[in-house]
Amino acid sequence: MIITLTANPSLDRTVALSAALAPGEVQTAASVREDAGGKGINVTRVLRGSRIDSTAVLPLDPADPFGAVLSGARVPVIPVEVAGVARANLTLADPNGITTKVNLPGVTRSAADAAALVDTVVEASVGARWLVLAGSLPPGLPDDFYVDVVAAVRAAGGEPPRIAVDTSGPALRAVVDAAHPDLIKPNEDELAELAGVALDASAPLPEQVAAIARSLVPARVGAALVTLGGAGAVLVSEAGAWHGTPPPTTVRSTVGAGDSSLAGYLIAESRGASPEECLRSGISYGSAAAALPGTQAPTPADLLPGDVPVRTLPRA
């Protein structure tokens, strides 16, 4: 079982444009779709599509139509009753796969909401292999909210789940500084911000990312899966560092691709795969998500043909 927490879920509306985005102009939409979104929810959807048992914990107003969208997507959830509907995020995707996102902040959550979320996650995580803490925090929750979740889960007794974190900014910094998660999944910019360094555009990106991640692994995190968009991903653990390159991909929407990469990694890890195979699986699922419209969850049938070469990155 893999439990996910989405503290700030969203109704993802994706508008496919007939031409490139032209700011200030009136444009025609080719299509529109709505998906139940939020990083943890996306991870659960991908896991379930590959027959890995997963349940999503999230705040949900009983009167929120978002619940019907979740039900339609067949996402198993443990809702924490709150007041206020989920935010709506808008994605504009042009025919070349370039996406423009507008994310709303979400409903302000109270201390009581936070406590209820923590208690529910602790109960749901009993016996779980992984707990995935994913996405931004809504207004009202402190930057160290994920730290509180990890501390409560690890203090609950028994064998605690491994902790994977996919967030950014102050929330990521807080959990890395205070909670030593087993896995983080930033992109290259989020990793550089976390480490307080600047990326050098003239240097090879995978090698730079590996060097930055090594400054965190294993002292502050167990492992780092760093997604690089079209350049693939880098995995750094105490055992080594690897870079994988994606298969040829026609990008339709990058929304949810990083979440699918994390899910792909967890799918392979849950089946006892090697680090190289976990990285390969993460890249395969992320590429498949990018080739789908909207925030669709790729299944094994959606994985793209072509190899995912993985090479070992030596220490500098």
Buried (B, 14 or more C-beta within 10 A) or exposed (E): BBBBBBBBBBBBBBBBBEEEBEEEEEBEEBEEBBBBBBBBBBBBBBBBBBEBBBBBBBBBBEEBEBBEBBEEBEBEBBBBEBEBBBBBBBBBBBEEBBBEBEBEEBBEBEEEBBEBBBEBBBEBBBEBBBBBBBBBBBEBBBBBBBBBBBBBBBEEEEEBBBBBBBBBEEBBBBBBEBBBBBBBBBBBEBBBBBBEEEBEEEEEBBBBBBBBBBBBBBEBBBBBBBBBBEBBBBBBBEEBBBBBBBBEBEBBBBBBBBBBBBBBBBBBBBEEBEBBBBBBBBBBBBBBBBBBBBBBBBBEEBBBEEEBEBEEBEEE
